[in-house]
Amino acid sequence: MTKLYFKYLSLLPIYILLQVFVLNQVLFSAYINPFLYILLIISLPLKTPKWFLLIYAFLLGFFIDLFSSSLGFHSTASVLIAFLKPLISKITIPYNILGEMDKISLQKIGTKAYITFSLLLILIHNSCLFILEHLNFNFTILSKVISSSGITLIIILITQLFIWQKK
């Protein structure tokens, strides 16, 4: 268990720097902003203690907020998906397919389950983030949520395929 904590805590600065200095600078037509850091929350094992999951999600979102000069939007959205992750996993991931501490990955749970699970968490994250950011919900926000979620899912799937090929 301690090894898991150190592994994910060591990945934290890498994903934060990648998000802040690379992905936040890439805005496609002012509507699409990919959020790769969500992958860290998505891939944590299902049996991760809730206290670690929530604190980890908060720290991840807090540092993204800190470097992005936002007012807690990312930390709120990250904690929300960390809170909802166990519920969504019960709905989308087949029962008894993962071991005690298996991380959630494309190769472990299958393509259909992984895409469904990830897409639901990404849509919830982006909806929360953009609604808090604009304090409004209209067609423009909806298109921003959908387009950013699509690109985020594609980048996460590419990352999963890259990690799978590496092993």
Phi, psi and omega in degrees: 000317180296324178299321178298316180300314181294322179298309182288328176290329177285334176283338183307306182295327180296311181291325178295313180295319177298317179295312187288314187268344179244298189288326177290341179274347181262101176243117178269113178051034176061009180245332189249121176226111181284143180237089182287334184298341178298334180303326179296321179287319181297319188275350177301140180302152181295331181272012176296134179303139184301324180297320179291317180301313182290318178293319179298315179297320178297314180298318179300309179294323180298315180289326174296316177299317182299314181279341181263357182058038175256168191258045179091011181293314182291321180293322177296313181294323180292317179294324178298313181289330175294322178292321183274349184304313179299321179294314181292327178294325178294329182279323191253332184263128180302143183296141177059027178269338181251146174283179182310307186239028175287132176284152182281118181218166181300318183285333182282317187253353179095157186296310184298311181295320181294316180296316179297311180300310182295316183297319178297315179294320179294316179297319178296315179300309183292324177298311179300313183299310185285328177291318176295321182295320184257348183049042183199159172221118178213188183297324180297316179294318179299317179293325177294318178298312183293314182291317178294323178294319179298313180293320178299317178298317179298316180294320178294319178296319177297318177298317178297318179294323178295317179294321180296317179294327182293326183278000000 
